[in-house]
Amino acid sequence: MMRPLLIALGGVMLFAAAACDEGRSYPSDRGDDDYNLEAMQLIDRDMPRGIFRSDERTFNNDEWSQVFDVDDPEVAKTTLDGQNRIRSFVAFFTWESPQEHFGTVISITTQSTLYKDEEAARKSLMENRFSACGLLVSEEETGRAEAFYVPRVGDESVGMFITQQQSQLGTSVDTILCFRTGRIVHAVVQTGLDGTQDVALAVKLAERMLARVDAAFDGKAAPTSAPETEASPTPTGG
């Protein structure tokens, strides 16, 4: 199941950003191993009804570079190392039979990427096309991104649509909301055919992810979702 996950993570860095000085602060001086990226991910109860986690994995720079550039992973790893990227955790959610749900969001990916310091994390969120938000990025997708406004989530946040032409299915769209907490950049990516974009769902999922991030930072048990009928609406197109 990693292959559809990786396809879902294409994009470039054009965005709308939101940030302010209020809110909680996130420590950046902990050891690299003291950030529990896995605990920061959404779980099945957070998802729209019928979508479940089908894959998850931690990636260091060597592993991520081999996914990003199979022809020249050494160059990719050098670039990632130069961006002070340390590791990421990725979780992939989809329907049991995705081909039966082309009229809705087909999959949702959550990802948290740890950087050496806050400056590197901010650059990933705001500047680096090669690794925008820590996601896989293709230079070929330049010009296919459209910014959308998002409320502030965490320290700062960005939103974008990434469109790609599929050979048989038409145009697919990734609806991406990224946010930063200290030196960690998080992303929620919805993937579906054109017309299934759902910004409200993106914001709701990002806010749920922030609650799990806060709990992980505080060393507390992750919050439980509200009852499914209230917390997990079925995604709709449009």
TORSELUM-926870 format. One record per residue (C-alpha): residue in one letter; y, x, z; residue number from 1. Coordinates in pm, whole numbers, padded with zeros to 5 digits. Layout:
REM residues N
<node><zadren>A</zadren><py>Y</py><px>X</px><pz>Z</pz><titor>NUM</titor></node>
...
END
This chain:
REM residues 238
<node><zadren>M</zadren><py>00000</py><px>00000</px><pz>00000</pz><titor>1</titor></node>
<node><zadren>M</zadren><py>00235</py><px>00298</px><pz>00009</pz><titor>2</titor></node>
<node><zadren>R</zadren><py>00301</py><px>00275</px><pz>-00365</pz><titor>3</titor></node>
<node><zadren>P</zadren><py>00489</py><px>-00062</px><pz>-00354</pz><titor>4</titor></node>
<node><zadren>L</zadren><py>00673</py><px>00064</px><pz>-00046</pz><titor>5</titor></node>
<node><zadren>L</zadren><py>00800</py><px>00365</px><pz>-00236</pz><titor>6</titor></node>
<node><zadren>I</zadren><py>00902</py><px>00159</px><pz>-00538</pz><titor>7</titor></node>
<node><zadren>A</zadren><py>01100</py><px>-00068</px><pz>-00307</pz><titor>8</titor></node>
<node><zadren>L</zadren><py>01308</py><px>00220</px><pz>-00176</pz><titor>9</titor></node>
<node><zadren>G</zadren><py>01494</py><px>00318</px><pz>-00496</pz><titor>10</titor></node>
<node><zadren>G</zadren><py>01878</py><px>00317</px><pz>-00491</pz><titor>11</titor></node>
<node><zadren>V</zadren><py>02214</py><px>00495</px><pz>-00496</pz><titor>12</titor></node>
<node><zadren>M</zadren><py>02501</py><px>00512</px><pz>-00252</pz><titor>13</titor></node>
<node><zadren>L</zadren><py>02770</py><px>00259</px><pz>-00338</pz><titor>14</titor></node>
<node><zadren>F</zadren><py>02852</py><px>00043</px><pz>-00041</pz><titor>15</titor></node>
<node><zadren>A</zadren><py>03075</py><px>-00169</px><pz>00178</pz><titor>16</titor></node>
<node><zadren>A</zadren><py>03121</py><px>-00019</px><pz>00523</pz><titor>17</titor></node>
<node><zadren>A</zadren><py>03202</py><px>-00163</px><pz>00862</pz><titor>18</titor></node>
<node><zadren>A</zadren><py>03283</py><px>00038</px><pz>01172</pz><titor>19</titor></node>
<node><zadren>C</zadren><py>03496</py><px>00025</px><pz>01485</pz><titor>20</titor></node>
<node><zadren>D</zadren><py>03534</py><px>00207</px><pz>01815</pz><titor>21</titor></node>
<node><zadren>E</zadren><py>03397</py><px>-00067</px><pz>02040</pz><titor>22</titor></node>
<node><zadren>G</zadren><py>03039</py><px>-00119</px><pz>02153</pz><titor>23</titor></node>
<node><zadren>R</zadren><py>02779</py><px>00100</px><pz>02320</pz><titor>24</titor></node>
<node><zadren>S</zadren><py>02731</py><px>00469</px><pz>02253</pz><titor>25</titor></node>
<node><zadren>Y</zadren><py>02406</py><px>00638</px><pz>02151</pz><titor>26</titor></node>
<node><zadren>P</zadren><py>02308</py><px>00979</px><pz>02290</pz><titor>27</titor></node>
<node><zadren>S</zadren><py>02265</py><px>01256</px><pz>02034</pz><titor>28</titor></node>
<node><zadren>D</zadren><py>02162</py><px>01537</px><pz>02267</pz><titor>29</titor></node>
<node><zadren>R</zadren><py>01800</py><px>01441</px><pz>02326</pz><titor>30</titor></node>
<node><zadren>G</zadren><py>01514</py><px>01651</px><pz>02193</pz><titor>31</titor></node>
<node><zadren>D</zadren><py>01393</py><px>01562</px><pz>01845</pz><titor>32</titor></node>
<node><zadren>D</zadren><py>01062</py><px>01434</px><pz>01984</pz><titor>33</titor></node>
<node><zadren>D</zadren><py>01239</py><px>01211</px><pz>02236</pz><titor>34</titor></node>
<node><zadren>Y</zadren><py>01352</py><px>00956</px><pz>01977</pz><titor>35</titor></node>
<node><zadren>N</zadren><py>01083</py><px>00691</px><pz>01933</pz><titor>36</titor></node>
<node><zadren>L</zadren><py>01145</py><px>00588</px><pz>01572</pz><titor>37</titor></node>
<node><zadren>E</zadren><py>00831</py><px>00377</px><pz>01556</pz><titor>38</titor></node>
<node><zadren>A</zadren><py>00949</py><px>00156</px><pz>01843</pz><titor>39</titor></node>
<node><zadren>M</zadren><py>01273</py><px>00089</px><pz>01655</pz><titor>40</titor></node>
<node><zadren>Q</zadren><py>01102</py><px>-00089</px><pz>01365</pz><titor>41</titor></node>
<node><zadren>L</zadren><py>01080</py><px>-00463</px><pz>01321</pz><titor>42</titor></node>
<node><zadren>I</zadren><py>00747</py><px>-00634</px><pz>01386</pz><titor>43</titor></node>
<node><zadren>D</zadren><py>00567</py><px>-00930</px><pz>01231</pz><titor>44</titor></node>
<node><zadren>R</zadren><py>00738</py><px>-01181</px><pz>01460</pz><titor>45</titor></node>
<node><zadren>D</zadren><py>01076</py><px>-01068</px><pz>01326</pz><titor>46</titor></node>
<node><zadren>M</zadren><py>00980</py><px>-01137</px><pz>00966</pz><titor>47</titor></node>
<node><zadren>P</zadren><py>01024</py><px>-01453</px><pz>00759</pz><titor>48</titor></node>
<node><zadren>R</zadren><py>00723</py><px>-01678</px><pz>00800</pz><titor>49</titor></node>
<node><zadren>G</zadren><py>00423</py><px>-01550</px><pz>00601</pz><titor>50</titor></node>
<node><zadren>I</zadren><py>00536</py><px>-01186</px><pz>00570</pz><titor>51</titor></node>
<node><zadren>F</zadren><py>00340</py><px>-00928</px><pz>00771</pz><titor>52</titor></node>
<node><zadren>R</zadren><py>00330</py><px>-00549</px><pz>00813</pz><titor>53</titor></node>
<node><zadren>S</zadren><py>00084</py><px>-00392</px><pz>00570</pz><titor>54</titor></node>
<node><zadren>D</zadren><py>00167</py><px>-00023</px><pz>00601</pz><titor>55</titor></node>
<node><zadren>E</zadren><py>00354</py><px>00226</px><pz>00818</pz><titor>56</titor></node>
<node><zadren>R</zadren><py>00394</py><px>00601</px><pz>00832</pz><titor>57</titor></node>
<node><zadren>T</zadren><py>00597</py><px>00894</px><pz>00964</pz><titor>58</titor></node>
<node><zadren>F</zadren><py>00737</py><px>01136</px><pz>00704</pz><titor>59</titor></node>
<node><zadren>N</zadren><py>00859</py><px>01490</px><pz>00769</pz><titor>60</titor></node>
<node><zadren>N</zadren><py>01065</py><px>01666</px><pz>00501</pz><titor>61</titor></node>
<node><zadren>D</zadren><py>00763</py><px>01819</px><pz>00331</pz><titor>62</titor></node>
<node><zadren>E</zadren><py>00589</py><px>01481</px><pz>00301</pz><titor>63</titor></node>
<node><zadren>W</zadren><py>00905</py><px>01299</px><pz>00194</pz><titor>64</titor></node>
<node><zadren>S</zadren><py>00983</py><px>01558</px><pz>-00074</pz><titor>65</titor></node>
<node><zadren>Q</zadren><py>00637</py><px>01515</px><pz>-00226</pz><titor>66</titor></node>
<node><zadren>V</zadren><py>00699</py><px>01142</px><pz>-00254</pz><titor>67</titor></node>
<node><zadren>F</zadren><py>01049</py><px>01186</px><pz>-00394</pz><titor>68</titor></node>
<node><zadren>D</zadren><py>00980</py><px>01450</px><pz>-00659</pz><titor>69</titor></node>
<node><zadren>V</zadren><py>00615</py><px>01504</px><pz>-00746</pz><titor>70</titor></node>
<node><zadren>D</zadren><py>00712</py><px>01751</px><pz>-01019</pz><titor>71</titor></node>
<node><zadren>D</zadren><py>00923</py><px>01981</px><pz>-00802</pz><titor>72</titor></node>
<node><zadren>P</zadren><py>00879</py><px>01893</px><pz>-00433</pz><titor>73</titor></node>
<node><zadren>E</zadren><py>00992</py><px>02239</px><pz>-00318</pz><titor>74</titor></node>
<node><zadren>V</zadren><py>01342</py><px>02177</px><pz>-00456</pz><titor>75</titor></node>
<node><zadren>A</zadren><py>01349</py><px>01832</px><pz>-00297</pz><titor>76</titor></node>
<node><zadren>K</zadren><py>01244</py><px>01976</px><pz>00040</pz><titor>77</titor></node>
<node><zadren>T</zadren><py>01516</py><px>02239</px><pz>00021</pz><titor>78</titor></node>
<node><zadren>T</zadren><py>01770</py><px>01963</px><pz>-00040</pz><titor>79</titor></node>
<node><zadren>L</zadren><py>01640</py><px>01754</px><pz>00248</pz><titor>80</titor></node>
<node><zadren>D</zadren><py>01641</py><px>02052</px><pz>00482</pz><titor>81</titor></node>
<node><zadren>G</zadren><py>01998</py><px>02125</px><pz>00374</pz><titor>82</titor></node>
<node><zadren>Q</zadren><py>02096</py><px>01772</px><pz>00471</pz><titor>83</titor></node>
<node><zadren>N</zadren><py>01963</py><px>01839</px><pz>00823</pz><titor>84</titor></node>
<node><zadren>R</zadren><py>01709</py><px>01561</px><pz>00790</pz><titor>85</titor></node>
<node><zadren>I</zadren><py>01426</py><px>01587</px><pz>01043</pz><titor>86</titor></node>
<node><zadren>R</zadren><py>01184</py><px>01297</px><pz>00998</pz><titor>87</titor></node>
<node><zadren>S</zadren><py>01161</py><px>00924</px><pz>00932</pz><titor>88</titor></node>
<node><zadren>F</zadren><py>00938</py><px>00633</px><pz>01018</pz><titor>89</titor></node>
<node><zadren>V</zadren><py>00882</py><px>00365</px><pz>00754</pz><titor>90</titor></node>
<node><zadren>A</zadren><py>00725</py><px>00020</px><pz>00794</pz><titor>91</titor></node>
<node><zadren>F</zadren><py>00639</py><px>-00202</px><pz>00495</pz><titor>92</titor></node>
<node><zadren>F</zadren><py>00601</py><px>-00581</px><pz>00514</pz><titor>93</titor></node>
<node><zadren>T</zadren><py>00485</py><px>-00822</px><pz>00244</pz><titor>94</titor></node>
<node><zadren>W</zadren><py>00290</py><px>-01139</px><pz>00175</pz><titor>95</titor></node>
<node><zadren>E</zadren><py>-00089</py><px>-01142</px><pz>00174</pz><titor>96</titor></node>
<node><zadren>S</zadren><py>-00069</py><px>-01224</px><pz>-00198</pz><titor>97</titor></node>
<node><zadren>P</zadren><py>00274</py><px>-01101</px><pz>-00317</pz><titor>98</titor></node>
<node><zadren>Q</zadren><py>00216</py><px>-01218</px><pz>-00675</pz><titor>99</titor></node>
<node><zadren>E</zadren><py>00223</py><px>-01576</px><pz>-00550</pz><titor>100</titor></node>
<node><zadren>H</zadren><py>00576</py><px>-01543</px><pz>-00409</pz><titor>101</titor></node>
<node><zadren>F</zadren><py>00794</py><px>-01417</px><pz>-00693</pz><titor>102</titor></node>
<node><zadren>G</zadren><py>01043</py><px>-01698</px><pz>-00622</pz><titor>103</titor></node>
<node><zadren>T</zadren><py>01128</py><px>-01549</px><pz>-00281</pz><titor>104</titor></node>
<node><zadren>V</zadren><py>01175</py><px>-01209</px><pz>-00119</pz><titor>105</titor></node>
<node><zadren>I</zadren><py>00855</py><px>-01021</px><pz>-00207</pz><titor>106</titor></node>
<node><zadren>S</zadren><py>00868</py><px>-00742</px><pz>00050</pz><titor>107</titor></node>
<node><zadren>I</zadren><py>01077</py><px>-00603</px><pz>00334</pz><titor>108</titor></node>
<node><zadren>T</zadren><py>01092</py><px>-00238</px><pz>00436</pz><titor>109</titor></node>
<node><zadren>T</zadren><py>01240</py><px>-00099</px><pz>00756</pz><titor>110</titor></node>
<node><zadren>Q</zadren><py>01310</py><px>00269</px><pz>00807</pz><titor>111</titor></node>
<node><zadren>S</zadren><py>01466</py><px>00494</px><pz>01070</pz><titor>112</titor></node>
<node><zadren>T</zadren><py>01560</py><px>00853</px><pz>00982</pz><titor>113</titor></node>
<node><zadren>L</zadren><py>01651</py><px>01118</px><pz>01238</pz><titor>114</titor></node>
<node><zadren>Y</zadren><py>01903</py><px>01389</px><pz>01154</pz><titor>115</titor></node>
<node><zadren>K</zadren><py>02003</py><px>01709</px><pz>01332</pz><titor>116</titor></node>
<node><zadren>D</zadren><py>02338</py><px>01569</px><pz>01445</pz><titor>117</titor></node>
<node><zadren>E</zadren><py>02576</py><px>01275</px><pz>01399</pz><titor>118</titor></node>
<node><zadren>E</zadren><py>02767</py><px>01447</px><pz>01119</pz><titor>119</titor></node>
<node><zadren>A</zadren><py>02452</py><px>01476</px><pz>00907</pz><titor>120</titor></node>
<node><zadren>A</zadren><py>02362</py><px>01115</px><pz>00982</pz><titor>121</titor></node>
<node><zadren>R</zadren><py>02708</py><px>00995</px><pz>00879</pz><titor>122</titor></node>
<node><zadren>K</zadren><py>02689</py><px>01191</px><pz>00553</pz><titor>123</titor></node>
<node><zadren>S</zadren><py>02354</py><px>01031</px><pz>00476</pz><titor>124</titor></node>
<node><zadren>L</zadren><py>02499</py><px>00688</px><pz>00539</pz><titor>125</titor></node>
<node><zadren>M</zadren><py>02824</py><px>00741</px><pz>00353</pz><titor>126</titor></node>
<node><zadren>E</zadren><py>02794</py><px>01028</px><pz>00104</pz><titor>127</titor></node>
<node><zadren>N</zadren><py>02459</py><px>01169</px><pz>-00007</pz><titor>128</titor></node>
<node><zadren>R</zadren><py>02328</py><px>00999</px><pz>-00320</pz><titor>129</titor></node>
<node><zadren>F</zadren><py>02010</py><px>01205</px><pz>-00306</pz><titor>130</titor></node>
<node><zadren>S</zadren><py>01920</py><px>01053</px><pz>00030</pz><titor>131</titor></node>
<node><zadren>A</zadren><py>02146</py><px>00755</px><pz>00087</pz><titor>132</titor></node>
<node><zadren>C</zadren><py>02062</py><px>00602</px><pz>00425</pz><titor>133</titor></node>
<node><zadren>G</zadren><py>01757</py><px>00829</px><pz>00428</pz><titor>134</titor></node>
<node><zadren>L</zadren><py>01597</py><px>00619</px><pz>00154</pz><titor>135</titor></node>
<node><zadren>L</zadren><py>01443</py><px>00744</px><pz>-00168</pz><titor>136</titor></node>
<node><zadren>V</zadren><py>01714</py><px>00770</px><pz>-00430</pz><titor>137</titor></node>
<node><zadren>S</zadren><py>01696</py><px>00811</px><pz>-00806</pz><titor>138</titor></node>
<node><zadren>E</zadren><py>01991</py><px>00956</px><pz>-00994</pz><titor>139</titor></node>
<node><zadren>E</zadren><py>01893</py><px>00728</px><pz>-01282</pz><titor>140</titor></node>
<node><zadren>E</zadren><py>01998</py><px>00427</px><pz>-01075</pz><titor>141</titor></node>
<node><zadren>T</zadren><py>02365</py><px>00536</px><pz>-01069</pz><titor>142</titor></node>
<node><zadren>G</zadren><py>02583</py><px>00245</px><pz>-01174</pz><titor>143</titor></node>
<node><zadren>R</zadren><py>02328</py><px>-00017</px><pz>-01076</pz><titor>144</titor></node>
<node><zadren>A</zadren><py>02456</py><px>-00062</px><pz>-00722</pz><titor>145</titor></node>
<node><zadren>E</zadren><py>02687</py><px>-00339</px><pz>-00604</pz><titor>146</titor></node>
<node><zadren>A</zadren><py>02849</py><px>-00332</px><pz>-00262</pz><titor>147</titor></node>
<node><zadren>F</zadren><py>02858</py><px>-00631</px><pz>-00031</pz><titor>148</titor></node>
<node><zadren>Y</zadren><py>03040</py><px>-00677</px><pz>00297</pz><titor>149</titor></node>
<node><zadren>V</zadren><py>02840</py><px>-00650</px><pz>00618</pz><titor>150</titor></node>
<node><zadren>P</zadren><py>02950</py><px>-00693</px><pz>00980</pz><titor>151</titor></node>
<node><zadren>R</zadren><py>02943</py><px>-00390</px><pz>01204</pz><titor>152</titor></node>
<node><zadren>V</zadren><py>02592</py><px>-00307</px><pz>01323</pz><titor>153</titor></node>
<node><zadren>G</zadren><py>02553</py><px>-00011</px><pz>01559</pz><titor>154</titor></node>
<node><zadren>D</zadren><py>02809</py><px>00266</px><pz>01510</pz><titor>155</titor></node>
<node><zadren>E</zadren><py>02874</py><px>00177</px><pz>01145</pz><titor>156</titor></node>
<node><zadren>S</zadren><py>02700</py><px>-00009</px><pz>00866</pz><titor>157</titor></node>
<node><zadren>V</zadren><py>02687</py><px>-00046</px><pz>00488</pz><titor>158</titor></node>
<node><zadren>G</zadren><py>02544</py><px>-00300</px><pz>00244</pz><titor>159</titor></node>
<node><zadren>M</zadren><py>02444</py><px>-00276</px><pz>-00123</pz><titor>160</titor></node>
<node><zadren>F</zadren><py>02240</py><px>-00439</px><pz>-00397</pz><titor>161</titor></node>
<node><zadren>I</zadren><py>02033</py><px>-00208</px><pz>-00619</pz><titor>162</titor></node>
<node><zadren>T</zadren><py>01906</py><px>-00355</px><pz>-00946</pz><titor>163</titor></node>
<node><zadren>Q</zadren><py>01623</py><px>-00219</px><pz>-01158</pz><titor>164</titor></node>
<node><zadren>Q</zadren><py>01480</py><px>-00345</px><pz>-01483</pz><titor>165</titor></node>
<node><zadren>Q</zadren><py>01105</py><px>-00403</px><pz>-01459</pz><titor>166</titor></node>
<node><zadren>S</zadren><py>00899</py><px>-00379</px><pz>-01776</pz><titor>167</titor></node>
<node><zadren>Q</zadren><py>00727</py><px>-00717</px><pz>-01742</pz><titor>168</titor></node>
<node><zadren>L</zadren><py>00885</py><px>-00910</px><pz>-01456</pz><titor>169</titor></node>
<node><zadren>G</zadren><py>01253</py><px>-00881</px><pz>-01546</pz><titor>170</titor></node>
<node><zadren>T</zadren><py>01520</py><px>-00756</px><pz>-01303</pz><titor>171</titor></node>
<node><zadren>S</zadren><py>01433</py><px>-00670</px><pz>-00945</pz><titor>172</titor></node>
<node><zadren>V</zadren><py>01695</py><px>-00637</px><pz>-00672</pz><titor>173</titor></node>
<node><zadren>D</zadren><py>01685</py><px>-00441</px><pz>-00346</pz><titor>174</titor></node>
<node><zadren>T</zadren><py>01917</py><px>-00594</px><pz>-00086</pz><titor>175</titor></node>
<node><zadren>I</zadren><py>01989</py><px>-00305</px><pz>00151</pz><titor>176</titor></node>
<node><zadren>L</zadren><py>02166</py><px>-00302</px><pz>00486</pz><titor>177</titor></node>
<node><zadren>C</zadren><py>02193</py><px>00037</px><pz>00660</pz><titor>178</titor></node>
<node><zadren>F</zadren><py>02339</py><px>00121</px><pz>00999</pz><titor>179</titor></node>
<node><zadren>R</zadren><py>02374</py><px>00427</px><pz>01220</pz><titor>180</titor></node>
<node><zadren>T</zadren><py>02309</py><px>00477</px><pz>01592</pz><titor>181</titor></node>
<node><zadren>G</zadren><py>02408</py><px>00829</px><pz>01691</pz><titor>182</titor></node>
<node><zadren>R</zadren><py>02209</py><px>01070</px><pz>01474</pz><titor>183</titor></node>
<node><zadren>I</zadren><py>01963</py><px>00808</px><pz>01346</pz><titor>184</titor></node>
<node><zadren>V</zadren><py>02019</py><px>00605</px><pz>01029</pz><titor>185</titor></node>
<node><zadren>H</zadren><py>01831</py><px>00278</px><pz>00993</pz><titor>186</titor></node>
<node><zadren>A</zadren><py>01770</py><px>00066</px><pz>00684</pz><titor>187</titor></node>
<node><zadren>V</zadren><py>01640</py><px>-00283</px><pz>00613</pz><titor>188</titor></node>
<node><zadren>V</zadren><py>01544</py><px>-00332</px><pz>00247</pz><titor>189</titor></node>
<node><zadren>Q</zadren><py>01454</py><px>-00669</px><pz>00093</pz><titor>190</titor></node>
<node><zadren>T</zadren><py>01294</py><px>-00652</px><pz>-00252</pz><titor>191</titor></node>
<node><zadren>G</zadren><py>01260</py><px>-00943</px><pz>-00491</pz><titor>192</titor></node>
<node><zadren>L</zadren><py>01343</py><px>-01064</px><pz>-00839</pz><titor>193</titor></node>
<node><zadren>D</zadren><py>01704</py><px>-01134</px><pz>-00933</pz><titor>194</titor></node>
<node><zadren>G</zadren><py>01811</py><px>-01458</px><pz>-00767</pz><titor>195</titor></node>
<node><zadren>T</zadren><py>01624</py><px>-01402</px><pz>-00441</pz><titor>196</titor></node>
<node><zadren>Q</zadren><py>01900</py><px>-01195</px><pz>-00276</pz><titor>197</titor></node>
<node><zadren>D</zadren><py>01966</py><px>-01315</px><pz>00079</pz><titor>198</titor></node>
<node><zadren>V</zadren><py>02251</py><px>-01137</px><pz>00258</pz><titor>199</titor></node>
<node><zadren>A</zadren><py>02229</py><px>-01367</px><pz>00560</pz><titor>200</titor></node>
<node><zadren>L</zadren><py>01866</py><px>-01267</px><pz>00609</pz><titor>201</titor></node>
<node><zadren>A</zadren><py>01958</py><px>-00899</px><pz>00571</pz><titor>202</titor></node>
<node><zadren>V</zadren><py>02219</py><px>-00927</px><pz>00846</pz><titor>203</titor></node>
<node><zadren>K</zadren><py>01984</py><px>-01121</px><pz>01074</pz><titor>204</titor></node>
<node><zadren>L</zadren><py>01705</py><px>-00866</px><pz>01031</pz><titor>205</titor></node>
<node><zadren>A</zadren><py>01943</py><px>-00574</px><pz>01089</pz><titor>206</titor></node>
<node><zadren>E</zadren><py>02069</py><px>-00732</px><pz>01411</pz><titor>207</titor></node>
<node><zadren>R</zadren><py>01711</py><px>-00783</px><pz>01528</pz><titor>208</titor></node>
<node><zadren>M</zadren><py>01636</py><px>-00422</px><pz>01444</pz><titor>209</titor></node>
<node><zadren>L</zadren><py>01942</py><px>-00310</px><pz>01643</pz><titor>210</titor></node>
<node><zadren>A</zadren><py>01802</py><px>-00493</px><pz>01948</pz><titor>211</titor></node>
<node><zadren>R</zadren><py>01478</py><px>-00295</px><pz>01913</pz><titor>212</titor></node>
<node><zadren>V</zadren><py>01674</py><px>00027</px><pz>01863</pz><titor>213</titor></node>
<node><zadren>D</zadren><py>01874</py><px>-00040</px><pz>02180</pz><titor>214</titor></node>
<node><zadren>A</zadren><py>01555</py><px>-00107</px><pz>02375</pz><titor>215</titor></node>
<node><zadren>A</zadren><py>01400</py><px>00217</px><pz>02246</pz><titor>216</titor></node>
<node><zadren>F</zadren><py>01707</py><px>00418</px><pz>02346</pz><titor>217</titor></node>
<node><zadren>D</zadren><py>01699</py><px>00260</px><pz>02693</pz><titor>218</titor></node>
<node><zadren>G</zadren><py>01326</py><px>00316</px><pz>02738</pz><titor>219</titor></node>
<node><zadren>K</zadren><py>01270</py><px>-00057</px><pz>02779</pz><titor>220</titor></node>
<node><zadren>A</zadren><py>01006</py><px>-00286</px><pz>02635</pz><titor>221</titor></node>
<node><zadren>A</zadren><py>01101</py><px>-00413</px><pz>02291</pz><titor>222</titor></node>
<node><zadren>P</zadren><py>01256</py><px>-00761</px><pz>02293</pz><titor>223</titor></node>
<node><zadren>T</zadren><py>01038</py><px>-01050</px><pz>02183</pz><titor>224</titor></node>
<node><zadren>S</zadren><py>01146</py><px>-01274</px><pz>01899</pz><titor>225</titor></node>
<node><zadren>A</zadren><py>01261</py><px>-01628</px><pz>01944</pz><titor>226</titor></node>
<node><zadren>P</zadren><py>01003</py><px>-01898</px><pz>01863</pz><titor>227</titor></node>
<node><zadren>E</zadren><py>00884</py><px>-01864</px><pz>01505</pz><titor>228</titor></node>
<node><zadren>T</zadren><py>01035</py><px>-02195</px><pz>01393</pz><titor>229</titor></node>
<node><zadren>E</zadren><py>01380</py><px>-02065</px><pz>01492</pz><titor>230</titor></node>
<node><zadren>A</zadren><py>01356</py><px>-01691</px><pz>01436</pz><titor>231</titor></node>
<node><zadren>S</zadren><py>01149</py><px>-01663</px><pz>01121</pz><titor>232</titor></node>
<node><zadren>P</zadren><py>01280</py><px>-01885</px><pz>00840</pz><titor>233</titor></node>
<node><zadren>T</zadren><py>01105</py><px>-01889</px><pz>00507</pz><titor>234</titor></node>
<node><zadren>P</zadren><py>01317</py><px>-01679</px><pz>00265</pz><titor>235</titor></node>
<node><zadren>T</zadren><py>01476</py><px>-01865</px><pz>-00022</pz><titor>236</titor></node>
<node><zadren>G</zadren><py>01619</py><px>-01749</px><pz>-00350</pz><titor>237</titor></node>
<node><zadren>G</zadren><py>01989</py><px>-01759</px><pz>-00442</pz><titor>238</titor></node>
END
